[in-house]
């Protein structure tokens, strides 16, 4: 190609409220010729002023695609030496933007670690020397001052100068992605020269002699991290610095990956498969060998050995020189799953999840991108991992709600997994003991392959599950949350030196504070929700916006001192357990105890090492955990999800109870499950007791069919929000009116209505839900709504379009 010929780049710019999903054309200046490729990040000028923004190059061409001869702006800077997004990622972003009603810039950014998103800074500089001495003094040390660091007084001084054109504002794009650099050493002399240097040392220089001995053990060109050399020799940094000054060794800064996985793992060998497992693995391997984009539902009861199936299938694709991606629903599940994958595949494994720091995520992403990791284990966003030779995708616990992203792009990892499976012509496994109704229905229709594991790997039966009717038991319960029956069972297990898992689906100490005189309930000032009491921080806290205030001793309304604390939470149950069982060792696992990095792993490690008798937690303990000494699982409140006005409430309850029941009796000891409920006759609870998924599926599908809900209908939720309730309501009713013109008579609109918690963080929320089967005009209307919503957003009115929402609440 002729180097001198002008080239043009199509760039998607990082300007959230100016998106058309169409790229802008920029000219590639001669000094950057040959350096710009599709998939690179660049810095470009945008708008009238000197604004600089980050952008993604989506195409490079020799022809100017614009017919007008308007002066094109040049690309100012290239941020990458090679593309950070490959062709697959660019195509995926196109599809994702259309499918999830998102802006392409947010889709491109979602595929990269946070450290690669630009940080923007503004500086001010003088354009003339004709300014007051006070202003000149401000710029005496630096030509440019950071706008964010100026005091209000300084800003006041500069404000009139801006109008007079005497100062200008400069925009800077800073790349936050930084490699971790560490000190490395390399010996400079031959062994003979090192030996000669040693003979010249004075007698007392023992540490220098030790350093020279160590250097002789290093190969001539080998670079080693100085930290490792110090650990091996016991010598301090000063000795190595002295060695460098004497010319014995060279010190240099080299890149080192941050290691997110501190625990050492012992390598494990593949276990021999049971006949059912072997059949399943054979079916997956066959699809792999034939290069088929086949989606499988792997429906296996809890404890049936799904993980071993995954490991065998991964091993098969690695042997073919391909890569594998294993998704787990959330960080709380990764410790045990990652340990197993790490133990089997060692350094081939990279991790991507929210428990890592930005730097660790960036390093893991680069290890994957450079082809140094062949297996990726991670939560939702790991679905975008840059694996060019993808041979297998696995989604464990595919029914989990955490696979759906809450903000733009509002993707479901399952949809992206299906897209990638088709792109790479490789199998996708959706694993679950309690599949989502949508997935299970598709398996029944033959859209997905259907693989089953009906026996537990340990040969034991599923644990016996008993229901405790709290309407009767509450009268004799020793404390509000724990019945006499459950307490007796816990005592028995502890006497047998066995462990207990207790699940309660609320954190905090109590659900609300109420005045017993006037009925006043202490609510969040920013949200329509009562504050929850937390004793560990001695505060009342909002679980929606994070607002925190002191625990009241006097009613703010009638000034009575008769404040009562009602409801329950993990913190309160922990206190009750300590009173009832003073010698029991209790670990609590909820959002509050796992805020710190590595807290999940620490708690699970302690419990696994039998340093505690009882693990008490929210639903994060219900899934994926495997402790052989757990023989009793207690569910303190089976009804919390049923209380929600949501069409998936029953499905969630059934799944959660089945999952948590599966934590008991996973080794040689028989397990037992006790479920406390005020609704023992509810079909979701009764069928979870029997672990009868098939009967539950049939009953729930009938309920969905009668109500016209997924999987019989597609759904889209539209939400409007604004600081003023009337504006939010007016907009949603306007959208509902437009939809009536667009939709056919077979479609239904639920609402418009206020959201169940209408006010959050001082914004008012209104919503409607569209239920439909086929609507030819709907897609175009929603894409148009997305584009015009940007204009409203600048005034603070937010419109959100969510395809297949997880709930309608």
Steps between C-alpha positions, in 0.01 A plus 500: 500500500619852417620647832447857377133457413271665757309256716178548696385344826145434614492575873233438766559782750460494878230765528206342680232754404603545135465145368341397174669158499657623178874568496653840428759531223849627589802542277816309591783760493827412317693459827258222605484329159517122534448517878120501516300176477142398576463405867747762632425776750578851379471858628301736276369855511124529537261793474587867454747560783820326589317200642694174473333162538592136474361307206510152349603453138247264337630523142786651295459582131688668216181673382323784678149363562361854527392674182531849651841663488462636857834512676551177690669502838815290538562220745715662772652199671502119480474334843590145397783335310267220389120467491340434840178383336506233228257457210275275709470767772415770244229282343370403844473869597284567191265216590497583873414866440198403286388210720519675839401854385838636599752747363789337320756687711366332819514158327863553394594616850323201659740269319810655658620512861417820691866606499481546121218754519624855467533739792428856391663808650461871420771762532502876448775709342548870420471626142641846582736663749256791548356378828501622860804426720285262711420287191860515378608378845270196461680397180852586625598136571300320226370596155196274547293457817269204572145635513392248767774622737412873485346658811160681474690833537732415210205394281329830580813688384511305172127506413497851338822422307327205331239735348775739388688215327806551719509139619421176324383165634697197379365145513732207567435130456696288742546128449447337842639164389834463670726196508649408835878552482735326741876492546682216324870405497726334244864409562749706298822295539618151410546240776880553486459877537258454790747263670779756449281772653442276800878456564540880513241541780608595847458222756196643680290548180298181552178630343679616184669158478161335535363718218789404270439129578133542414575684174720210390193271519309716250521433125668793320191639323240408761302786653356431847273712717713663771227425759540126425882529519473680837264232632732221383823652637367689803696806381359854516435741211810709592736207423348455154528875438869486604550205264354704213731795582801267493392371156433141619134514395257721307176621656200584281125553532303220336130430470350257750143371503303567816403161637135494610515140619713488812402152617731216401312212341599136488478357149220246459451229238175437314259277690350199326148573384181322599305351204252793484781757516691316226196511267462873556871570437487288182208705362680829571831375355325380186351847439849640565665265250239573234532879549132539585352811659273285714349626825448232766299514819686289755231435759660326797370470856710665771811295569478306172855594395438774240839657582687180405310495169610859436865416577503198265337702219753785550787249494374365165497842328842594644641181345370629164693826547181695574394717794219474756286751689323409826251749643384492862222726624678706764820547696371302799501188282845545355722390789413130488439483125821689417698279737380190316572643155838637613592167659425320171645746246754707699647807329273453199222663705416873517228657712271796436255608768399795718716388793817600314653848506501696172873427465450125551215494246716688250786251543275195476336648188846552342604144585189379315547743211864395457401133488672417831179360656288235331222470760308801633284477812293801587171669577264670251740738320750217436273406209691769304845347570719530185532130409563464125505117507192447713401132497256474792280733710348387831246694707467344844174567694359648179172598673670761721372859479855641537573403137290802397673840490310784673628795299581566136564273315227298679611163365435151632824298494304204356405698186862611448617140560262374227629769260864404568422128476363561149791725404758238605288195403553349845270343760343693788402319823233653723528315833245503783310282745207742462514645146313820418163426346611657171802268469309189611218573252752536214660168594158332492427645155836373371647849445772403750658159549381351831751318721404363843676388817245337728725340766725654763870438437544359852224243443301640795136606478405868506466632856169458682316834499244591769276806517447679831169690514595822678132595551489217757862504618528875564312459832763265645809634315787589740570810287304666219708356215586146615240234580542240772524224234786675314685582824483135611633384163790752514592384852498136388733568203740704713510216756598266214778746399327567167446838332187701433411755229219748579352729236303816561422734216537830679812673624518745785359486852134586442294593198354822638466727803143593602358718776254298711315821598423657162601232246770721338750292294849642448548534123788599275487873415597419138296183431153358569637222718544447875851510645657176627674491836866386501653446841856446372513861378244628759294654222179488300588432137316518166569192286407696185707821509737437792368788719604448863389668823508435876265257675217712650412475869208745468225501233565792258122541459344484851818504714399178679780274622306186402702418187481130403716313251310250285584239242825313490840480332819293504658721764206454738491122446873483572435670837210261575711193411781616730250522788344159425827322420776679697770243408420483126745669263302706248607662171271759336515547123304788348566824309620668819756236601633450146564862396877463537701342223554128554238485780292232322796266463612562858159412650461190281856388575436528876177303468665238276781458756228436763596809699127573536191291566232716340512702176218756505438703187277650235431327169869528405555179702227310316693413187809316393650436843624149574589415863506128581432550872176699452211271595231755587371794299241727659299760309373757750253683274397324179236764423702818436504466120130400494408833657616687189240603239692339216413225251833324568456500882388136511777386262766677709367345821504149352852545359642647820355230726616222268848650473547553873363151575770362271771626740419218745635145494747544214748239628452175693273635774125521438366855478190658648320823408250696714302781337310748719201652321170678563373359165552120521219443248657714226578279197853642450592418861330157502667393173839636613457275806463200267773636265248434221611740225299330225166537680588857597587579136162372376302693763693825455478482120120468532494810725718692250280389208184623672659835588672547163855520639842378377587254356165530314550871432798728443519799733653848496496738797522878451577716804502878531651686795540864600551716811136609468222237508263673256766519225590128532129404492419729205782348291402136563136574407619675184706188407199274576289710262760468223528124556124457451547640147792262433388169656252250355186401702667172611766684704426614855627795704518459879479845658618774486540495877741622768779255581442303825768712671408818314768734638867400516777752561253786451396384153143391423455186288209404271488194277303297248550146368425388144403132454508386138566212258578664164494876447642626169501872593615475861875463432524819290295696757726394788822580309354844423400544869859418599641776277255772603540403870843667496345843459277438803798363697678835470207651692525221761208286376619142462336238278609137532406218260557149636451190282381195697522660846577267790212644702209741457509642853 
